[in-house]
Amino acid sequence: MTKAAELAKMGDVITNSQIGGRRNLLINGTGIVNQRGSNSTINTYGPDRWRSYGGPGSFTFSSGATAGAGEGDTFAIKFQRPEGNSVTNAMGITQGLESQDSKQLAGKTLTFSFRVRVGSDWNVNVNFNVYAGTGTDENPVGMTNLASQFSGSISSGDLTTSWQTITATGTIASDRTQVSVAIAWTPSGTAGANEYIEFRELQLEVGSKATPFEHRSYGEELQLCKRYCTVIAPISDEAFTFGHARTTTVAVGTVRLHPVMRTNPTITFSGVTDFQIQFANTATQTTNMSAAELSTEGITMQATIGSGLTVGQGVEIREHTSGAKITVDAEI
């Protein structure tokens, strides 16, 4: 690129207010935060803020270090259909913005960009869309009046094992209240050992040009993700929380949430017997775990054992089984 062209591009970026501040409207654009771990269940959240949809139930949806990523970041989001799998349902990933973040985008020009590469057995086209709806904080797959605002397609022949940047620009309709991005494809035939696709540096920004990817530190990205999902998994032999016995069989304990979550969350326990109550000189495995009270700023959990507690007695609610964890979910 000549010096004149560089200056012209810089002038265009300045004119479109694409400098400074927080440019990337998406969170976890490289998948560096993956609190839930690898995911092989369809239509769920995998790497933080990214939701899968469609496709075979046995595919792998994960993120992690990837050789050759370069550019100062070695993480990518990866989809892989297992070798020998012949399910050919359409599938993809999506991320939805909250309505309070989307409304400011109505009537504005946006640019969607991302890096992509595929495995040597990849043989299908990839489509991408910036969608918008008219509801409030809805699941990005089923927004009210869901409609594509602008889109693009990459033919299978143009996808290679090397990273390339894809961009598209369009305008959001003036009546839209929620925006999302989605990338989709439809597998064909029987999967080979290297039928996978990887994404990184996914960015949605205001303006008509794609600017360099906005790298945030892992700590910043993690805090942004925790507004939507927090996975609590203590170090081995440490307590989840301290509390007290409400009855001779039930103890409660509260965990404060930082940052404050998007809405009152739901809680999922890894297993009802993965925990134990420590009281006096005794540690007893739980027979049940449940949520007692929930708010955006804290959760109170209820742990049950067969007997032995004294009302008002101080307790610890701890892990009993390695891998015990609590998933606190406030995703849209």
Secondary structure in CASP SS format (residue, H / E / C, confidence):
PFRMAT SS
TARGET T0000
AUTHOR 0000-0000-0000
METHOD secondary structure of the structure
MODEL  1
M C 1.00
T C 1.00
K H 1.00
A H 1.00
A H 1.00
E H 1.00
L H 1.00
A H 1.00
K H 1.00
M H 1.00
G H 1.00
D H 1.00
V H 1.00
I H 1.00
T H 1.00
N C 1.00
S C 1.00
Q C 1.00
I C 1.00
G C 1.00
G C 1.00
R C 1.00
R C 1.00
N C 1.00
L C 1.00
L C 1.00
I C 1.00
N C 1.00
G C 1.00
T C 1.00
G C 1.00
I C 1.00
V C 1.00
N C 1.00
Q C 1.00
R C 1.00
G C 1.00
S C 1.00
N E 1.00
S C 1.00
T C 1.00
I C 1.00
N C 1.00
T C 1.00
Y E 1.00
G C 1.00
P C 1.00
D C 1.00
R C 1.00
W C 1.00
R E 1.00
S E 1.00
Y E 1.00
G E 1.00
G C 1.00
P C 1.00
G C 1.00
S C 1.00
F C 1.00
T E 1.00
F E 1.00
S E 1.00
S E 1.00
G E 1.00
A E 1.00
T C 1.00
A C 1.00
G C 1.00
A C 1.00
G C 1.00
E C 1.00
G C 1.00
D C 1.00
T C 1.00
F E 1.00
A E 1.00
I E 1.00
K E 1.00
F E 1.00
Q E 1.00
R C 1.00
P C 1.00
E C 1.00
G C 1.00
N C 1.00
S C 1.00
V C 1.00
T C 1.00
N C 1.00
A C 1.00
M E 1.00
G E 1.00
I E 1.00
T E 1.00
Q E 1.00
G E 1.00
L C 1.00
E C 1.00
S H 1.00
Q H 1.00
D H 1.00
S H 1.00
K H 1.00
Q H 1.00
L H 1.00
A C 1.00
G C 1.00
K C 1.00
T E 1.00
L E 1.00
T E 1.00
F E 1.00
S E 1.00
F E 1.00
R E 1.00
V E 1.00
R E 1.00
V E 1.00
G C 1.00
S C 1.00
D C 1.00
W C 1.00
N C 1.00
V C 1.00
N C 1.00
V E 1.00
N E 1.00
F E 1.00
N E 1.00
V E 1.00
Y E 1.00
A E 1.00
G E 1.00
T C 1.00
G C 1.00
T C 1.00
D C 1.00
E C 1.00
N C 1.00
P C 1.00
V C 1.00
G C 1.00
M C 1.00
T C 1.00
N C 1.00
L C 1.00
A E 1.00
S E 1.00
Q E 1.00
F E 1.00
S E 1.00
G E 1.00
S E 1.00
I E 1.00
S C 1.00
S H 1.00
G H 1.00
D H 1.00
L C 1.00
T C 1.00
T C 1.00
S C 1.00
W C 1.00
Q E 1.00
T E 1.00
I E 1.00
T E 1.00
A E 1.00
T E 1.00
G E 1.00
T E 1.00
I C 1.00
A C 1.00
S C 1.00
D C 1.00
R C 1.00
T C 1.00
Q E 1.00
V E 1.00
S E 1.00
V E 1.00
A E 1.00
I E 1.00
A E 1.00
W E 1.00
T C 1.00
P C 1.00
S C 1.00
G C 1.00
T C 1.00
A C 1.00
G C 1.00
A C 1.00
N C 1.00
E C 1.00
Y E 1.00
I E 1.00
E E 1.00
F E 1.00
R E 1.00
E E 1.00
L E 1.00
Q E 1.00
L E 1.00
E E 1.00
V E 1.00
G C 1.00
S C 1.00
K C 1.00
A C 1.00
T C 1.00
P C 1.00
F C 1.00
E C 1.00
H C 1.00
R C 1.00
S C 1.00
Y H 1.00
G H 1.00
E H 1.00
E H 1.00
L H 1.00
Q H 1.00
L H 1.00
C H 1.00
K H 1.00
R C 1.00
Y C 1.00
C E 1.00
T E 1.00
V E 1.00
I E 1.00
A C 1.00
P C 1.00
I C 1.00
S C 1.00
D C 1.00
E C 1.00
A E 1.00
F E 1.00
T E 1.00
F E 1.00
G E 1.00
H E 1.00
A E 1.00
R C 1.00
T C 1.00
T C 1.00
T C 1.00
V E 1.00
A E 1.00
V E 1.00
G E 1.00
T E 1.00
V E 1.00
R E 1.00
L C 1.00
H C 1.00
P C 1.00
V C 1.00
M C 1.00
R C 1.00
T C 1.00
N C 1.00
P C 1.00
T E 1.00
I E 1.00
T E 1.00
F E 1.00
S C 1.00
G C 1.00
V C 1.00
T C 1.00
D C 1.00
F E 1.00
Q E 1.00
I E 1.00
Q E 1.00
F E 1.00
A C 1.00
N C 1.00
T E 1.00
A E 1.00
T E 1.00
Q E 1.00
T C 1.00
T C 1.00
N E 1.00
M E 1.00
S E 1.00
A E 1.00
A E 1.00
E E 1.00
L E 1.00
S C 1.00
T C 1.00
E C 1.00
G E 1.00
I E 1.00
T E 1.00
M E 1.00
Q E 1.00
A E 1.00
T E 1.00
I C 1.00
G C 1.00
S C 1.00
G C 1.00
L C 1.00
T C 1.00
V C 1.00
G C 1.00
Q C 1.00
G E 1.00
V E 1.00
E E 1.00
I E 1.00
R E 1.00
E E 1.00
H C 1.00
T C 1.00
S C 1.00
G C 1.00
A C 1.00
K C 1.00
I E 1.00
T E 1.00
V E 1.00
D E 1.00
A C 1.00
E C 1.00
I C 1.00
END
